[in-house]
Amino acid sequence: MKKVIKWILIVLLVLAIAGIIFIFAPGYQLYKDAINEISLDKKVELVKEDENYLPLDQIPERLSKRCYRCRRSSF
């Protein structure tokens, strides 16, 4: 009986690992393709050059607190 439970747990563990790989591998490939297209540093510079860019220290405190509360409540 213990061997059966042990094998079932091993099979479930292998299936869980395979599922994680199946889910995250395509996302990682998209990340690698995006980084190869344009470097992360260059992308940050492009975002900062946007006329609508607002540094974090310039965001009103009231707005940031509301965003924080909203994000906390969604979990």
N, C-alpha and C positions, 0 to 999 in steps of 0.2 A: 504493500500500500504506500509506504514512504517513497519507494522508487517511482511509482506512478505520479505522485504529487511533485516529486523533484523534477521529473521529465516535463510535466505540464508547466511548471514554473520556468524551466529553461526554454521551452518552446515559446511561452508568452514573452519572455525577455528578448529572445531573438526577433520575434515579430515586432515588439516595441522598438527595438533598435532599427530594424528595417523600415518601419513606418517613419521614424524620425529622419532617417537618411532620405527617404522618398519625399518628405515634405521640405526639408531644408536644402537639399542639393540643388534644385532648380533656382532657388533664391540666391544661393551663393554664386551660382553661375551668372545670374543677372548682375550681381554685385561686381564680379570680376570683369564682365563685359563693360559695365559702366565705368569702372576705374581705368580700363584700357582705353576707352574712348576719350576721357578727360580726367586728369588727375584730381584728387580730392582737394588739394590746395588751390588749384585753378578754379574749381567749382565754387569754393568758398569765396574766392576773390570776386567771381562773377556775381554771386548773390549779394555781396557787400556793395558792389557798384550799382545795384538796382536802386532806382529813385525811391522805391517804397520800403527799402531796408531800414529797420529801426533797431539799434543796439539794445541789448537787454536792460542796460542801466537807464535807458530813456523811456522804458515802458512804465506807465503810471502804476503805482503800487496797488491801487484799488483794482485795476484790471488784472494784474498778475495774481492777486489773492483770489479773485473770482475764478480765474482759470484753474488755479490750484485746487480750489474746493470742488469745482466741476469735475476735474480729472480724478480726484480722490473718491468722489461719490460713484463714479462709473465702475469702480472695482468692487 
